[in-house]
Amino acid sequence: MTEITTTEQLKAYLGKLGNDKLDLSSLQQLAGGTANFVWRLLERSGNPIIIKHAEPYVKTAPRLSFPVDRMDFEHKAMTSVPQLLEPSSQVSIPEVYQYDTDYHVLMIEDGGARTLKDAYADPALDIFSLGRALGGWLAGLHQRTKDTAIGDNQTAKSIYRFAYTHLAVALQKYGQDPSLAEQINAQYGSLLQTDNECVCHGDFWPGNVLVNDDGRLTIVDWEMVRRGCGATDIGQFAAEAHLLDRFRGGRRLRAAFLEGYRATVTGELDSRFLQRVAIHMGVHLAFWPTRVSWGTEKETREIVEKGYELMERALIGHDESWLAGSLLNELQE
């Protein structure tokens, strides 16, 4: 397969398609992103299009192999999942315009130039309202896809366990007992391979939520989609929302998101599910801030301790009383 890693290479590829609606002079490669090459292109009508391309490696680390079937899973999710969800005036999945399975080039609707992470501090945005909308949307995804086949995304399962397998090192570095990490990885990290309750986005965090000028939210980057346990989606977003609240202005994104999920989901969130949310949120807080800087060394240590405490309380708790006053308090009945 011919590489498509530069703007000129993509122009050559698009030129062969013979689509005269595309204004190739407007093609602009976008900064950011780790795995894929991404551009914005205008149709001659002025409609913006996002183009994603997968090479068999990580864009920012070419020596790391990364199977291109990740984009096949993304395409399948983006074309099948919207049909299963209740239409929303506030949250959506980008429309797919075209997908080339041979070259792994995906052309989709442009959801906006800012992620929710980047836009978090914008005083014009009602962050609490957006958080509730996202929580409600995620509950709908989990409830409506219990019987939806999405394929066996082994790459997603492997990547998602990364934090579990490396948690002990992070805990030890910041003065916590690494044996807890070993127990968590053996007992819960192993479940990521066999979980089969619903479709999970697989990388649900504010960096994969786009915000347009009208405050509409678009859920992007579905490459890690998989059959799994919805608690992991909740735990990941809640952890990242807590980090934004802690370091970017305290706008209560975490609380709003959890309230939105609890208010929308049908039926009881049983103790096993709540425990799983807490475990995953704790793993995320105890591991990722040691790799992605949010604050000072002291502040990082405090976040790791918070993640450790959440995991420890979840493991010990025999009822839901441990939730009270925790970072998951809003999930209580």
N, C-alpha and C positions, 0 to 999 in steps of 0.2 A: 504494500500500500504506500502511496506517495504521502510524504509528510505534509501536514497543513499546520504550520506553527507560526507563520508570519502573515502579515496583511497581504503581501503580494502573492503568496501561495494561495490564500483564500480567494483573492480576486480571480486568479487563474481558474480555480475550481468553479467558482460561481459563473464565470464567463462561459464555461462549457455547458452550464445548465440552460443557457439561452433564455433566461427570464428577463425580459425587457422592462419589467416593473421595478427592478432593483436599481438603485442609484449607487453604483460601485464606488463613485468618488467620495461617498459619505462614509465609507467603511472605516471604523475606528476600533482598534483593539483596546479592551478594557483592562485596567489595572486590577490587582487583587485576585483572589481565587488561588487555590493551591493545586488542584488536580488537572483542570482543563484549560483550554485556550478559548477565550470568549471575546466576541466582537459585538458592536452595535452597528446596524445598517438601516438606512432609510429606504422605504419604497419611494418611487417618484411622487407619490401622493403625499408624502411626508410622514407616513405611518412608520414608527420605529420597530425594528425586529432585532431580537437577540439571537446570535448564532454561537452555538457551543460545539466544540470538537474535542474528542478524546483520542489521545495517543496512548500506546501501551505502556506508559510510564507516568509518573507524577510530574506535572509541569515545572514545579519549583525544585524538584529533585529528580532529574532525568535518570539517575542510576537506580531509582526505585521502580520496579515493575508494578503496573497497575492495570489489571485486565480491562480491555475496552468494552466488555459486556456490561460494564457499569452504565453505559449510556443506553443499552437495550432495556435495562431495568427501568431507567428513568423515563424513557419513552413510553413503556408499557404503563407505568404508574400514571403518567400525566394524561394519557388518553383513556384509561379505564376508570380511575378513581373519581373524576368529576361527575361521571354518570351515576354514581352511587350516593352522592351527597346531596343534602338539601341545598338548593340555591341560596347564596348569601349575598347581600348587598355590600358587605364589608370585606369578606375574605374569599379568595379564589385561588385557583391553580392556573398557570399560564396556558393559553390555547396553543396547541402544537400546529404549526403551519406545514412543516415538512420534516421528514427524517430519512436520511440516507444510511441504510444499514451496513453498506459496504465500507463507507468512509467514516461512519459514525459522526455525522454532522447533523445537528439538531437545530431547527429554526423555530423559534417560539415568540409568543407575545412578550413585549417589554413591560415589566411590572413597575418600573421606576428606577431612578438612579441611586436611591439611598436604601440601605438596610435599616431595619428597626434598631439595630445596635448603634449605627451611626446617627440615626435621627432621634435617639432616646432623649437627648437634652433639649430638643427643640421645644420651646415654650408654646408654640402654636399647636402642638399635638396633645390630644387627650390620651396620655399613656395608659391611664387606668381603664378607660373605655376600650382601647385597642387590646389590652391584656385580657380583658373579659371576653372579647370577641374571639381571640385566638384560643383561649381555653375551651370555649363552646365549640369552635370549629374542630379542635382536636378530638373532643369527646364524640362528635359526630363521625369523624373518620374511624375511630376505634369501634364504635357500635355498629356501623353500617358495613364493615368489611370482615366480619367474623367468618364468613364463608367464601371470601374472595381469594382466588389463587393469584399469586404474583410471581411465582417462580422461586427457585432456591438460590438466593443471592449469597453465595458462600463468601465472596469478598467482603460484603457488608458485615456478615457475622464475625469474620476474622478481625476486621478493623475495629468493630464496636467493642471487642474484648480487650483492646490494647491497654486501656486505662486500668482494667482489672489485673492484667498480668504484670503491670509495672507499678502497681499501687504500693507494694511493700517498700520499694526504694524511696518513694516520695515520703511515706510515713516515717521511715527511719531517718531520713535527712532532716525532718522537722520535729524530731524528738517524740514520735508516737510509736506505739508497739506494732512492729511489722507483722506479728503473728495474726493480728486482726485481718490484715490484707490477705494473708494466705487463706484464712477461713472464708473470707468474702469471695475470693476468686474461685475456690473449690466449690463452694455451695451455690453461688449466684452467677459468677462469670460463666460457669459451665452451662447454665440454663440458656444462654444466648444461642447456643447451637440447636436447641430443641424446642424453644418457645414457639407456639403455633396458635395464638389466640385471635389475632387480627392482623391487618396490615398496619405496619408502623412506618412513619416517614423515615426514621433511621438516623437523621441528623437534624433534629428539630430544635433550633435555637434562634435567637433574634438576628443572627447574621444570615440566616436563610429565609428571612421574611423581608420582602421589599415593601416600601411605603411610597405611594405616589403623592402628588401635590394635593389630592383631595382626601388624603388619609386612608385610602383603600389599601388593603394588605394582600400581597401575593406570595404564596408559598412556593419556593423554588428549591433547586438542587435535590432531586429525588433519587440520586444514584445509589444511596445506601438503603433504599426501600427494601423491606423484607417482611415476611410473616414473623411475628414476635409477640412480645408482651407490651401492651400500651403503657405500662408503668415506666418503661425506660424512656419513652418520648416525654412523658410528664416530668420525670426526674431530671432529664437533661435540660429542658427549657427552664424549669424552676431554678436550677442551679445557676444557669447563665443570667436569668432575670435577677436573682439575688446579687450576683456580682455587679450588674449594672446599678441596681438600687444602692448597693454599698459604696461603689466608687464613682458613680456618675450623677448622683443627685437625689436618691431616695424617693423616686416617683411611684413606688408601690406596684411595679410591673409583676413581681412574683405573686403578691397577694391577689391581684386582679386576675391573673391567669388561672390560679388555682380555684378561685371563686367561680370563674366562668366554666371551668371543667366540672366542678361539683354541681353547679346549678343546672347543667345540661345533661349530664350522664343519667341514664335511666337505671334505677335499681341501686342497690347498696354497693359501696366499695368495701369489699371484705378485708379482714385484717391481713391476709396474705398479700393482697394487692397493695395495700397501703405500706406494708413492710417493704415490698419490692420497690415502690417509689422512693422510699427513704434510703434504701441501700444504694440505688443508682444515683440519687442526688448526692449522697454522701461521697460515693466514689468520685463523682465528677468534681465536687468541691475540693476533695483532698488531693486530687491528682492534677487536673488541668491548670490551675493557677501556679503550679510549680513549673509548668512548661510555657505558659503564656502569661506574661507579666501584667498584673493589675495594679499593684501597689508596691510599697516598700517590703523589705525582707520581713520585717515585723508583722506587717499586715498580711503577708502571704502565710506566715506561720499561724496567725489567728484564723484565717480561712481554712487551712488544713485542719486545725483543731476543731472547727465547726463541722467539717465533713466527718471527721473521726467520731465526734460526739453523736452525730445523727446516725451513723452506722451502728455504733455501740448500743444506743438506746433502742434502735429497731430490732437488733438481735436479742436483746434481753427482754423486751416488752412481751408480755403474754396477753395483753389486751390493748385497746387503742388509747389508753390513758397517756402513753408516752408521746402521743401526738400533741397534746395540749401544750401550748407555748413554744412548740418547735417551729421550724421553717415550713412545716406542712400543716400547720394548724387549720388552715382554711379548707382542708379536705375532710374535716370532721363533719359528722351529721349535724 
